[in-house]
Structure formats: C-alpha cells, structure tokens
Amino acid sequence: MRLLYLLAILNMVAACNNHESKVDEKTQMSVENEIDIEAELKSIEETRSGFELAIKEKRYQDLKMFGTQDIISLTPICGEWEQYKTQRSNPNELFSYDSLIMRPKETIIVSDSVAYDFGTSSVYYTNKEGEAVEITDTFLAILKKDKNDGRWKLHREVATTNMVE
C-alpha cells in the first residue's frame, strides 16, 4: 500500500513539473509575439499626421478614414471654443478649422489593438471678422487598430480648455 501511495505522489509531482514546462512554453510564446512598440508609435504618428493634413487641405470627406465607425469626440463647450461653436452652428456657412496641430505628450500602446494619446493641440480658424484665431486645448484620445487595414484610428476623444504644460 505504501508503494501505491509513493507511486501516486511521484505521478503527481511529474504532472506538476509537466504543467510548469507548458506554462514556460506559453510565456516564451508570448515573449516572441511581443508588440513592436516603435513600429506602432510610428503608425500612430502617421495617422495623426494624415488627419492634420486632411484638415489643412480641407479634405473633410477623408476624415472618416481616420476614425472608427462609432467614433465619439467631445470638444470643450466653454472659453475660446464658444465663439467657434457659435460660428460653426450657422447652417448657411460652410465653416471648419483652417488647421490643427497636435502635440502628444504621452502615447501608450496598451495592446496590439488599443492605445491612448495624451497631449495638447491648437485649432486654427478664421472668425467672421476675417481674423485668424488659435484655440488651445488638452486632449485624451483612445485609438483602436482597425482589423481590416491595420491602421490606428481615433475611437474616443475628450478635450478640455485646461492646458497641461
């Protein structure tokens, strides 16, 4: 009977050792499949630059390719933004930004399909008097990688008039 117990214990120890080696194999596989952070950051920068260029060139029809289908973007509703939003709400005027410059302070790749971007931006537009106006803000953007084309796209964005230096 003691021999049977001894064999059972040895069998359990062997099974545990086998399980540990499988865990090590999984860990090695995940290390091999690590995200190329530099390549992903470059891809996000390309998205950001493409978005800025489309605004500057007034290619508004192209802006949809820089966001997910269910994008939500919230801009401030106070301060310098009030005049812009009032002017933009006039249905008889085609009105938009003249340009946008984004200055990311932190871009974090959370996974192979989610990242966030935090920074400041300047929006430039021409007011009713024909004067150039700059509006600054701080933004937090969540980006998702499109499974179809592999490009990073804006998914959620919140901006505030509080500036982070």
PEJOUR-V789425 format. One record per residue. N is the residue number from 1. SS is DSSP state (helix for helix, strand for strand, loop for the rest). PSI is psi in whole degrees, -180 to 180 (none if undefined). Layout:
BEGIN
N,SS,PSI / N,SS,PSI
END
This chain:
BEGIN
1,loop,-40 / 2,helix,-38 / 3,helix,-39 / 4,helix,-44 / 5,helix,-43 / 6,helix,-44 / 7,helix,-39 / 8,helix,-44 / 9,helix,-45 / 10,helix,-38 / 11,helix,-41 / 12,helix,-42 / 13,helix,-44 / 14,helix,-39 / 15,helix,-40 / 16,helix,-43 / 17,helix,-39 / 18,helix,-40 / 19,helix,-42 / 20,helix,-39 / 21,helix,-33 / 22,helix,-39 / 23,helix,-44 / 24,helix,-40 / 25,helix,-42 / 26,helix,-41 / 27,helix,-43 / 28,helix,-39 / 29,helix,-41 / 30,helix,-34 / 31,helix,-40 / 32,helix,-29 / 33,loop,25 / 34,loop,157 / 35,loop,136 / 36,loop,90 / 37,helix,-46 / 38,helix,-43 / 39,helix,-40 / 40,helix,-41 / 41,helix,-40 / 42,helix,-42 / 43,helix,-40 / 44,helix,-41 / 45,helix,-38 / 46,helix,-41 / 47,helix,-49 / 48,helix,-47 / 49,helix,-40 / 50,helix,-39 / 51,helix,-48 / 52,helix,-43 / 53,helix,-41 / 54,helix,-39 / 55,helix,-47 / 56,helix,-39 / 57,loop,4 / 58,loop,37 / 59,loop,65 / 60,helix,-29 / 61,helix,-24 / 62,helix,-14 / 63,helix,-30 / 64,helix,-24 / 65,helix,-5 / 66,helix,2 / 67,strand,157 / 68,strand,165 / 69,strand,-29 / 70,strand,36 / 71,strand,143 / 72,strand,124 / 73,strand,123 / 74,strand,119 / 75,loop,160 / 76,loop,154 / 77,loop,21 / 78,loop,177 / 79,loop,-138 / 80,loop,-22 / 81,helix,-22 / 82,helix,-47 / 83,helix,-43 / 84,helix,-48 / 85,helix,-36 / 86,helix,-47 / 87,helix,-39 / 88,helix,-26 / 89,loop,-11 / 90,loop,114 / 91,loop,-17 / 92,loop,-6 / 93,loop,136 / 94,loop,111 / 95,loop,136 / 96,loop,-174 / 97,loop,148 / 98,loop,-39 / 99,strand,168 / 100,strand,133 / 101,strand,121 / 102,strand,135 / 103,strand,88 / 104,strand,139 / 105,strand,-26 / 106,strand,126 / 107,strand,122 / 108,strand,127 / 109,strand,111 / 110,loop,-40 / 111,loop,-171 / 112,loop,-8 / 113,loop,2 / 114,strand,137 / 115,strand,165 / 116,strand,154 / 117,strand,130 / 118,strand,132 / 119,strand,-159 / 120,strand,160 / 121,strand,161 / 122,strand,129 / 123,strand,132 / 124,strand,135 / 125,strand,167 / 126,strand,125 / 127,loop,-179 / 128,loop,-28 / 129,loop,-1 / 130,loop,13 / 131,loop,143 / 132,strand,133 / 133,strand,137 / 134,strand,130 / 135,strand,130 / 136,strand,152 / 137,strand,172 / 138,strand,138 / 139,strand,155 / 140,strand,121 / 141,strand,137 / 142,strand,129 / 143,strand,144 / 144,strand,144 / 145,strand,125 / 146,loop,127 / 147,loop,-26 / 148,loop,-48 / 149,loop,-3 / 150,loop,12 / 151,loop,145 / 152,strand,138 / 153,strand,149 / 154,strand,128 / 155,strand,-47 / 156,strand,143 / 157,strand,138 / 158,strand,132 / 159,strand,151 / 160,strand,153 / 161,loop,-12 / 162,loop,126 / 163,loop,138 / 164,loop,124 / 165,loop,none
END
